[in-house]
């Protein structure tokens, strides 16, 4: 579990506010694909394979890990920009968490906390 801020925590996964889940967050300008689909498909693996489904790619180490981590943040920025009402949801929360978040992995709560802090003009 990954947590940012203080309790009570807003759950940013399919077990909480689904609008804040990478599986549910769809970006219109990217064909309505979910952040999870886009992120996993962008991974490139040692054998050169890429464009895999999220089920095929999830949990596997990509050779372009740093690049796709940056993309993950960009995708969340795009999603919140397309859905500005969500900015109020995350800025009003005292804390954000992802029950499924793991240290060293891309995490929706971490990206949304970054966006929240930037909007409030405070350090993440």
Protein Blocks (a to p, Z undefined) as FASTA:
>chain_A
ZZehjddddddbfklcfklgfklmccfknoopafklmmmmmpccfkopahiafklmgopa
cfklmmmmmmmmmmmmmmmmmmmmlmmmmmmpgbdcdfkbcehiacfklmmmmmmmmmno
paZZ
